[in-house]
Amino acid sequence: MSDAPETRPCPDCASPVRAANQSFCDGCGAFLRWDAPAATTREEPEEVTAPLPAVPPERETEPETPDRAPEPVREAPHAPEPPAPHHPPAPSPDTVARSLLVPVPEDRPSEPAVASPVLPARPEAARPAVRAAEAATPVPGGTPCPACSLANAPGRHFCRFCATPMVPERLSTAEGPYAGRRPGLARDRSRWIVRALIAAGVAAVVVGGVLGGPPAARAVQDHFATRVPVHPVSWTASHSAPNQEPKLAGDGYSNTWWGTGYAGDSEGQYLEAAFAEPTDLLSLLITPGSSKNTTQADGQATPRTFDLVVKDASGEIRVSHHRINDGGTQRVDLRVRDALSVRLVLRTAWRADPRKQVAVAELEFFGRSVT
């Protein structure tokens, strides 16, 4: 038996390859050097194939000549037929791809690492570094902590091991309060004086509210109360001019008026209005003269100063003094509870003349709304 080289199938075309050190397949031209390790990794039983018989080289055909007899063909010795080759499964795409790769030397210099791209975002703050806890080593000759009894360096206000204050709050230090400690308030007699004044003010307010509370409350109510007109039921006067009766001062017309019938100031003359029941009066409107138009040459004299005499349901009489301008409707505040009558007493007059008399065109009263 001749020593024939071992054969193995080609991983691409399954053709038998006769040389172990053959680099390319004779059938398909595939590169075979990388297939050797890959073929050894397959967990398949190796098949032993018999060596192929040597094929004699073909002889060149010579032209036949008539004078030369053909030589008899010698039959080759009968050799045992090799078993049918086992066709392995079709190679995977990875094997085909590896066969097309170009080998790269292993001593190639490595490329520098490139950071992977990231999306833009808010920069993250650096996290604090965690340090190991220091060993609780007491300071020799230091001040002992009142809580843990470990010695601290002189001059510390808090223990470096348990953070307990080293100086009690009741004791004061010569250098003053340390950081984090509120200084004590100065306790002197001025604080007691201020407290006494505040207490006296509060007491005065309470007493004033008790004694003068109702009048003060009524004054506030009268100031913000809704005013409604109040109509008297009767009008009287000390004296009247012909056709100038007292009721003309409350008829609602400003071109009709009440006149005293006397020339000059008419001091002491009065006009009085009475109500049917006790009424809370807040104010009154007076239109002095014979008309609202004070530029009329034939206008009468107007009241300048006068007194208002108010009589309430209890029989008490209240007198107030007032002064108004020459002409035009003007407001006078009263603020009287349970009034029964109001009397206007003349004192002085504007434009007093022997040919003129003091006149009042309109007198209107306003009280508190019951709603």
Legacy VTK file of the C-alpha trace (Angstrom):
# vtk DataFile Version 3.0
C-alpha trace
ASCII
DATASET POLYDATA
POINTS 371 float
0.000 0.000 0.000
1.514 3.331 -1.147
1.985 6.252 1.190
-0.648 8.661 -0.207
-1.293 12.041 1.466
-4.356 12.298 3.611
-7.359 13.995 2.094
-10.143 16.074 3.588
-13.228 17.590 2.033
-13.328 21.267 0.996
-15.714 23.239 3.278
-17.254 25.017 0.264
-17.588 22.413 -2.503
-16.821 19.179 -0.572
-14.159 18.222 -3.078
-11.367 16.025 -1.648
-8.181 17.913 -0.943
-5.087 15.663 -1.142
-2.398 17.802 0.484
-2.543 18.837 4.150
-0.584 21.969 3.456
-2.577 22.967 0.386
-3.757 26.598 0.606
-6.499 26.681 -2.048
-9.054 24.129 -3.206
-8.497 22.657 -6.679
-12.226 22.579 -7.356
-13.513 26.029 -6.215
-10.359 27.937 -5.251
-11.463 28.590 -1.626
-8.834 29.517 0.916
-8.142 26.476 3.110
-5.698 27.631 5.765
-8.408 29.152 8.026
-10.700 26.192 7.543
-8.384 23.827 9.317
-9.027 25.199 12.839
-12.710 25.644 12.068
-12.932 22.074 10.867
-11.328 20.781 14.051
-13.913 22.569 16.212
-16.762 20.606 14.678
-17.849 17.767 16.791
-18.116 15.310 13.892
-16.388 11.925 13.627
-13.455 11.995 11.326
-13.760 9.677 8.354
-10.796 7.814 7.071
-10.756 7.686 3.333
-8.610 5.354 1.356
-5.965 6.941 -0.800
-6.886 7.376 -4.383
-4.951 5.189 -6.898
-2.326 6.919 -8.867
-3.652 7.973 -12.201
-1.095 7.522 -14.958
-0.549 10.545 -17.088
-2.383 10.563 -20.328
-0.394 9.763 -23.367
-0.347 12.003 -26.294
-2.307 10.643 -29.183
-0.223 9.929 -32.215
-1.547 9.710 -35.728
-2.178 6.167 -36.811
0.063 4.857 -39.536
-0.887 1.962 -41.822
2.402 0.228 -41.345
2.313 0.214 -37.538
-0.027 -2.072 -35.707
-1.809 -0.721 -32.664
-0.367 -1.828 -29.422
-2.587 -3.785 -27.152
-4.058 -1.853 -24.256
-2.783 -2.985 -20.954
-5.367 -3.197 -18.262
-4.476 -1.669 -14.952
-4.491 -3.920 -11.993
-7.868 -4.002 -10.331
-7.820 -1.713 -7.276
-10.473 -1.668 -4.608
-12.977 1.138 -5.159
-12.877 3.800 -2.409
-16.014 4.273 -0.411
-18.362 6.977 -1.505
-17.310 10.305 -0.028
-19.462 11.649 2.689
-20.901 15.036 1.737
-20.924 17.352 4.796
-23.794 19.786 5.258
-23.729 23.052 3.378
-21.459 25.625 5.000
-23.089 28.360 7.068
-22.980 32.018 5.963
-20.499 32.745 8.737
-18.065 30.198 7.289
-18.409 31.697 3.829
-17.858 35.205 5.246
-14.757 34.113 7.129
-13.353 32.613 3.997
-13.576 35.994 2.263
-11.801 37.921 5.027
-8.263 39.111 4.570
-5.916 38.101 7.382
-4.619 40.953 9.546
-1.388 40.607 11.475
-1.858 40.267 15.205
0.896 42.721 16.084
-1.085 45.630 14.606
-0.979 48.718 16.871
-4.203 49.217 18.785
-6.289 52.286 17.953
-7.097 54.750 20.725
-10.466 54.266 22.331
-13.122 56.713 21.200
-15.827 57.801 23.640
-19.288 56.768 22.592
-21.563 59.659 21.565
-24.116 60.818 24.113
-27.152 63.046 23.926
-26.811 66.618 25.235
-28.212 66.994 28.717
-27.934 69.064 31.846
-24.534 68.640 33.476
-24.740 66.556 36.577
-23.196 67.987 39.690
-20.339 66.071 41.149
-21.394 63.900 44.000
-19.700 64.489 47.321
-16.922 62.129 48.072
-17.603 59.808 50.937
-14.802 59.642 53.436
-14.328 57.039 56.023
-15.163 58.033 59.565
-12.180 59.058 61.565
-11.300 57.021 64.552
-12.421 58.537 67.820
-9.012 59.277 69.191
-9.267 61.478 72.281
-6.881 64.362 72.581
-4.579 63.910 75.585
-4.976 66.729 78.045
-8.093 68.127 76.332
-11.433 69.169 77.768
-13.740 66.192 78.385
-17.175 66.247 76.775
-20.034 66.400 79.310
-21.972 63.789 77.304
-19.475 61.221 75.940
-16.534 62.067 78.273
-14.063 62.102 75.360
-11.388 64.763 75.438
-11.490 67.568 72.852
-8.993 70.189 71.877
-9.062 73.289 74.093
-11.232 76.125 72.801
-13.904 73.986 71.061
-17.547 74.885 71.633
-18.969 71.551 70.426
-17.706 68.007 70.919
-16.064 66.643 67.765
-17.484 63.184 68.478
-21.135 63.778 69.554
-21.635 67.546 68.829
-22.667 68.276 72.418
-22.046 71.898 73.528
-18.883 72.034 75.568
-19.956 75.197 77.479
-23.298 75.142 79.354
-25.850 77.767 78.299
-26.072 79.244 81.776
-22.390 80.193 81.787
-21.073 83.128 79.798
-17.677 83.169 78.196
-15.263 86.044 78.339
-15.024 86.364 74.548
-18.800 86.641 74.107
-21.322 84.334 72.403
-19.962 81.918 69.854
-21.359 81.242 66.391
-24.817 79.685 66.452
-25.668 80.951 69.946
-28.104 83.821 70.408
-26.875 86.416 72.889
-28.953 86.901 75.997
-31.236 89.929 76.243
-30.272 92.684 78.636
-32.636 92.570 81.577
-33.125 96.080 82.915
-35.897 98.193 84.376
-36.802 99.796 81.055
-38.581 96.620 79.987
-40.848 96.768 83.025
-41.586 100.419 82.371
-42.614 99.682 78.793
-44.815 96.827 79.937
-46.493 99.046 82.527
-47.240 101.710 79.895
-48.723 99.129 77.538
-50.910 97.717 80.302
-52.122 101.214 81.216
-53.017 101.939 77.589
-54.983 98.719 77.293
-56.844 99.486 80.504
-57.702 102.987 79.277
-59.057 101.596 76.028
-61.182 99.043 77.862
-62.582 101.626 80.309
-63.280 104.098 77.522
-65.063 101.435 75.561
-67.218 100.505 78.512
-68.138 104.072 79.426
-68.328 105.670 76.005
-68.937 102.633 73.931
-72.577 103.137 72.983
-72.143 106.786 71.873
-69.052 105.934 69.891
-70.775 102.986 68.288
-73.800 105.131 67.447
-71.536 107.781 65.905
-69.979 105.184 63.624
-73.398 103.820 62.708
-74.718 107.322 61.961
-71.735 108.071 59.736
-72.284 105.012 57.533
-76.089 104.867 57.784
-78.312 105.336 54.765
-80.092 108.692 54.874
-83.753 109.011 53.960
-85.882 112.197 53.902
-88.105 112.863 56.910
-91.187 115.079 56.398
-92.489 117.214 59.265
-96.240 117.227 59.981
-96.462 120.879 61.024
-94.615 124.200 60.494
-94.695 127.221 62.790
-92.838 130.553 62.958
-92.445 133.477 65.344
-93.584 135.894 62.582
-94.204 135.722 58.828
-94.551 138.235 56.012
-97.820 138.381 54.080
-98.113 135.448 51.633
-94.784 133.995 53.001
-96.095 131.353 55.379
-93.816 128.872 57.268
-95.142 125.864 55.338
-93.594 127.284 52.157
-90.151 126.340 53.589
-91.099 122.646 53.395
-93.178 122.434 50.204
-90.260 121.091 48.111
-89.966 124.161 45.821
-86.976 126.479 45.937
-88.778 129.476 44.367
-91.178 129.758 47.322
-89.864 130.937 50.696
-90.620 131.883 54.263
-89.900 135.480 55.294
-89.669 136.966 58.784
-91.556 140.131 57.827
-88.948 142.298 59.554
-86.117 144.290 57.995
-82.497 143.873 59.075
-81.017 140.784 60.782
-84.353 139.633 62.287
-82.434 138.391 65.309
-84.502 136.102 67.547
-87.055 135.134 64.897
-87.443 131.373 64.422
-88.903 128.701 62.138
-89.980 125.407 63.739
-90.836 121.977 62.269
-92.516 119.180 64.260
-92.612 115.405 63.600
-95.426 112.950 64.190
-93.236 110.506 66.148
-89.690 110.387 67.582
-87.218 110.407 64.711
-83.456 109.804 64.542
-82.216 112.880 62.718
-78.828 112.796 61.006
-78.687 116.045 59.006
-80.672 118.770 57.306
-80.354 120.753 54.062
-81.003 124.504 54.124
-81.490 126.713 51.072
-81.148 130.295 52.322
-82.739 133.332 50.640
-85.681 133.587 48.305
-84.120 131.444 45.579
-81.145 129.270 44.744
-79.896 131.999 42.398
-78.050 134.429 44.677
-77.236 136.869 41.844
-80.747 138.245 41.657
-80.805 141.957 42.474
-84.182 141.708 44.195
-83.163 138.748 46.325
-83.848 138.812 50.083
-81.305 138.602 52.883
-80.017 135.171 53.929
-79.208 133.668 57.349
-75.539 133.828 58.327
-75.484 132.399 61.864
-78.296 130.592 63.627
-79.063 128.107 66.406
-80.755 124.743 66.094
-82.844 123.798 69.118
-83.860 120.120 69.079
-86.320 118.631 71.534
-86.366 114.816 71.925
-88.969 112.385 73.268
-87.582 112.554 76.817
-88.071 116.332 76.983
-84.363 117.110 76.719
-83.431 120.146 74.633
-80.190 120.238 72.663
-78.844 123.476 71.222
-76.135 123.711 68.526
-74.655 126.791 66.821
-74.044 126.864 63.055
-72.757 129.213 60.335
-73.489 128.966 56.598
-72.492 130.794 53.426
-74.484 133.318 51.443
-76.729 131.329 49.121
-76.773 127.806 47.792
-78.069 124.617 49.369
-75.867 123.586 52.295
-75.741 120.607 54.647
-75.808 120.790 58.450
-75.200 117.677 60.617
-77.466 117.012 63.619
-77.254 113.358 64.764
-80.011 113.469 67.360
-81.959 110.439 68.584
-85.751 110.473 69.078
-86.232 114.071 67.946
-89.762 115.529 68.104
-89.165 119.080 66.858
-86.409 121.278 65.389
-86.378 125.097 65.746
-84.122 127.373 63.631
-83.408 130.624 65.533
-81.858 133.491 63.478
-78.847 135.421 64.847
-77.133 137.325 61.980
-77.811 137.682 58.244
-75.982 138.185 54.957
-76.847 141.345 52.962
-79.084 142.705 55.695
-80.895 145.856 54.478
-83.802 147.997 55.713
-85.601 147.168 52.503
-85.037 143.379 52.729
-86.070 140.641 55.098
-84.343 137.358 56.002
-85.778 134.485 53.967
-85.439 130.669 53.930
-86.421 128.999 50.653
-86.262 125.363 51.741
-85.529 123.299 54.874
-85.203 119.496 54.435
-84.607 116.862 57.159
-82.912 113.458 56.796
-82.953 110.545 59.212
-81.736 106.954 59.516
-83.241 104.325 57.267
-85.087 101.662 59.261
-84.023 98.998 56.722
LINES 1 372
371 0 1 2 3 4 5 6 7 8 9 10 11 12 13 14 15 16 17 18 19 20 21 22 23 24 25 26 27 28 29 30 31 32 33 34 35 36 37 38 39 40 41 42 43 44 45 46 47 48 49 50 51 52 53 54 55 56 57 58 59 60 61 62 63 64 65 66 67 68 69 70 71 72 73 74 75 76 77 78 79 80 81 82 83 84 85 86 87 88 89 90 91 92 93 94 95 96 97 98 99 100 101 102 103 104 105 106 107 108 109 110 111 112 113 114 115 116 117 118 119 120 121 122 123 124 125 126 127 128 129 130 131 132 133 134 135 136 137 138 139 140 141 142 143 144 145 146 147 148 149 150 151 152 153 154 155 156 157 158 159 160 161 162 163 164 165 166 167 168 169 170 171 172 173 174 175 176 177 178 179 180 181 182 183 184 185 186 187 188 189 190 191 192 193 194 195 196 197 198 199 200 201 202 203 204 205 206 207 208 209 210 211 212 213 214 215 216 217 218 219 220 221 222 223 224 225 226 227 228 229 230 231 232 233 234 235 236 237 238 239 240 241 242 243 244 245 246 247 248 249 250 251 252 253 254 255 256 257 258 259 260 261 262 263 264 265 266 267 268 269 270 271 272 273 274 275 276 277 278 279 280 281 282 283 284 285 286 287 288 289 290 291 292 293 294 295 296 297 298 299 300 301 302 303 304 305 306 307 308 309 310 311 312 313 314 315 316 317 318 319 320 321 322 323 324 325 326 327 328 329 330 331 332 333 334 335 336 337 338 339 340 341 342 343 344 345 346 347 348 349 350 351 352 353 354 355 356 357 358 359 360 361 362 363 364 365 366 367 368 369 370
